[in-house]
């Protein structure tokens, strides 16, 4: 076990809902490690939105669909992630689909974002292409 670096990340559960500690779940991916599957990339992107990590969002968005800027709303709190469906997206696949529901809160308002996201693997890296929101 690595020593605690004082950031508190050694004892925090990952926001993606895996049940693992942040440092052994999405932490390495947010630091630049490649995601082994489309689902792991999707979970790391959820965590990036929850933490306001625009750098990770840009780095993992396919260049053909990546927006010039990504705005994260500091008043929006991501509460929970549920994976609803997965199609392909494994370590030996070139494409994958992950459907998820992400619960959010903004002030007293609450809601759920549901998206069916498409991913492609280029080399060792999975990239988010786009998604259908419902």
C-alpha positions in Angstrom: 0.0 0.0 0.0 1.3 3.4 -0.9 1.8 5.9 1.8 -0.8 8.6 2.3 0.2 11.7 0.4 -1.9 14.0 2.6 -4.5 14.6 -0.1 -7.1 12.4 1.5 -7.4 10.4 -1.8 -6.0 7.3 -0.1 -9.1 6.9 2.0 -11.8 8.2 -0.4 -14.1 5.9 -2.4 -14.1 6.7 -6.1 -17.0 8.9 -7.3 -17.7 6.4 -10.1 -19.4 4.1 -7.7 -17.1 1.1 -8.2 -16.6 0.7 -4.5 -12.9 1.0 -4.9 -10.6 3.7 -3.5 -10.1 6.6 -5.9 -6.3 6.1 -6.0 -6.8 2.5 -7.3 -9.8 3.1 -9.5 -10.2 6.4 -11.5 -7.2 8.1 -10.0 -4.6 6.6 -12.3 -6.8 7.2 -15.4 -7.2 10.9 -14.4 -3.4 11.0 -14.1 -3.0 9.7 -17.7 -3.0 5.9 -17.6 -5.0 4.3 -20.4 -8.4 2.8 -19.6 -8.5 -1.0 -20.3 -12.2 -0.9 -21.3 -14.8 1.5 -22.6 -16.7 1.2 -19.3 -13.6 2.1 -17.3 -13.1 5.2 -19.5 -16.8 6.2 -19.1 -16.4 5.8 -15.3 -13.3 8.0 -15.3 -15.1 10.6 -17.3 -17.9 10.7 -14.8 -15.3 11.1 -12.1 -13.7 13.9 -14.1 -17.1 15.7 -14.4 -17.7 15.2 -10.6 -14.2 16.6 -9.8 -14.1 19.3 -12.5 -11.2 17.8 -14.3 -11.5 19.4 -17.7 -8.0 18.2 -18.7 -9.0 14.5 -18.5 -12.3 15.2 -20.4 -10.5 16.9 -23.2 -7.7 14.2 -23.4 -10.3 11.4 -23.6 -12.7 13.0 -26.1 -12.1 11.9 -29.7 -10.7 14.8 -31.8 -13.4 14.4 -34.4 -16.1 15.4 -31.9 -14.2 17.2 -29.1 -15.6 20.7 -28.4 -13.2 23.6 -28.4 -14.1 24.2 -24.7 -15.7 22.2 -22.0 -17.6 24.0 -19.2 -18.2 22.3 -15.9 -20.8 23.9 -13.7 -19.4 24.3 -10.1 -23.0 24.4 -8.8 -23.8 21.0 -10.3 -23.1 18.0 -8.0 -22.9 14.6 -9.5 -24.4 12.2 -6.9 -24.4 8.6 -8.4 -23.5 6.6 -11.4 -25.4 3.5 -12.6 -24.2 1.4 -15.6 -27.3 0.2 -17.5 -25.8 -1.6 -20.5 -22.5 -2.5 -22.1 -21.9 -3.6 -25.7 -18.4 -4.7 -26.6 -15.8 -2.2 -25.4 -13.5 -4.8 -24.0 -9.7 -4.8 -24.1 -9.6 -6.5 -27.5 -12.5 -4.6 -29.1 -12.2 -1.5 -31.3 -15.6 0.0 -30.5 -17.9 -0.1 -27.5 -21.1 1.3 -26.1 -21.9 2.1 -22.5 -25.3 3.2 -21.3 -25.5 5.0 -18.0 -27.6 7.0 -15.7 -25.9 9.8 -13.7 -27.9 11.4 -10.8 -27.2 15.1 -10.2 -28.2 17.9 -7.9 -28.1 21.7 -8.4 -29.4 23.6 -5.4 -32.7 22.1 -4.6 -33.2 20.6 -8.1 -32.4 17.0 -8.8 -32.3 14.9 -11.9 -30.9 12.0 -13.9 -28.9 12.3 -17.1 -29.2 9.1 -19.1 -26.9 8.6 -22.1 -25.9 5.8 -24.5 -22.2 6.7 -25.2 -20.1 5.5 -28.0 -16.3 4.8 -27.7 -13.5 3.8 -30.0 -10.1 2.4 -29.1 -7.1 3.9 -30.9 -3.9 2.1 -30.1 -4.0 1.5 -26.3 -6.4 4.4 -25.6 -10.2 4.4 -25.5 -11.8 7.7 -26.5 -15.3 9.0 -26.1 -16.9 9.8 -29.4 -20.5 10.9 -28.7 -23.7 9.8 -27.1 -27.5 9.8 -27.3 -29.1 11.5 -24.3 -32.6 10.3 -23.3 
